[in-house]
Amino acid sequence: MIKKIIGASLSFVVAVAMAIDGYLVFWKPHETSQAQTTSQTSQQAQSKSSSSTAASSSASSQGKFKNGTYTGKATSTQWGDVQVKVTVSGGDLAKITVLQSPNTNQKSIGINQQVLPTYKKEALKAQSAKIQQVSGATETYKGFTGSLQNALNQAEA
């Protein structure tokens, strides 16, 4: 009788832990990432408007890539390869297309559907592979930034 009660209690605790983990992986990081992005954007806007030095250094960093389309090498991760293709227009990173990403299980697919658009948006804004990692998507981050950096190295003017 005691074993059944302990077993049922343990099963309940595991189910609650799984539900919390699912919430943190699939919903909470995205909300946090958006808040951080909004905060960073407003800080950058304030910094640019208040400092002419920031504006001039920002202008000098534009146009650092050769126009064209560049495919980064596939970067291996624990869950599968990530590969991106970038399009450079006017010397700036204009478009990022994910050619492949881990898709071996439902969890990887769910994570990638959520974080890859965020990673692409942040990389376009930063005009580099130096972007913030989303919690719970470490392997996708490593693969995305690795392949992106390879493509950007090809595009450097």
GIFEN-V498429 format. One record per residue. PHI is phi in degrees with one decimal (none if undefined). Layout:
phi->PHI
phi->PHI
This chain:
phi->none
phi->-61.8
phi->-62.8
phi->-66.9
phi->-65.4
phi->-64.6
phi->-61.7
phi->-65.9
phi->-63.9
phi->-63.6
phi->-61.6
phi->-64.0
phi->-62.8
phi->-63.4
phi->-62.5
phi->-64.9
phi->-62.6
phi->-65.6
phi->-65.2
phi->-65.2
phi->-60.4
phi->-60.3
phi->-62.2
phi->-65.8
phi->-74.4
phi->-98.1
phi->-121.9
phi->-61.1
phi->-61.4
phi->-63.5
phi->-64.0
phi->-63.8
phi->-61.3
phi->-65.0
phi->-64.4
phi->-64.8
phi->-62.8
phi->-62.6
phi->-63.8
phi->-64.2
phi->-63.2
phi->-68.5
phi->-66.3
phi->-65.8
phi->-64.6
phi->-64.3
phi->-62.8
phi->-67.7
phi->-74.7
phi->-92.9
phi->-134.3
phi->-71.4
phi->-65.6
phi->-62.3
phi->-66.1
phi->-71.0
phi->-70.9
phi->-66.6
phi->-67.4
phi->-72.5
phi->-85.9
phi->-73.8
phi->72.4
phi->-92.4
phi->-118.2
phi->-81.2
phi->-61.2
phi->145.6
phi->-118.6
phi->-130.7
phi->-106.2
phi->-75.8
phi->-66.5
phi->-64.5
phi->-105.6
phi->-75.1
phi->-128.2
phi->-59.1
phi->-104.6
phi->144.7
phi->-80.7
phi->-124.1
phi->-141.7
phi->-125.9
phi->-125.2
phi->-116.7
phi->-118.2
phi->-109.8
phi->-136.7
phi->63.5
phi->81.2
phi->-115.7
phi->-66.0
phi->-107.6
phi->-153.0
phi->-126.1
phi->-117.4
phi->-86.3
phi->-83.4
phi->-152.4
phi->-150.8
phi->-55.8
phi->-143.1
phi->-82.2
phi->-145.9
phi->-61.5
phi->-64.9
phi->-61.2
phi->-61.3
phi->-62.4
phi->-62.9
phi->-65.1
phi->-61.5
phi->-84.0
phi->-91.0
phi->-60.9
phi->-60.9
phi->-67.5
phi->-61.5
phi->-62.7
phi->-60.7
phi->-66.1
phi->-66.6
phi->-64.3
phi->-67.6
phi->-79.2
phi->56.9
phi->-164.1
phi->-92.8
phi->-87.6
phi->-129.0
phi->-77.0
phi->-85.9
phi->-89.0
phi->-58.2
phi->90.7
phi->-131.3
phi->-62.2
phi->-65.9
phi->-64.0
phi->-60.0
phi->-60.5
phi->-67.1
phi->-63.3
phi->-68.7
phi->-65.0
phi->-68.3
phi->-62.4
phi->-62.5
phi->-63.0
phi->-65.4
phi->-67.7
phi->-62.9
phi->-66.0
phi->-88.3
phi->-61.2
phi->-79.1
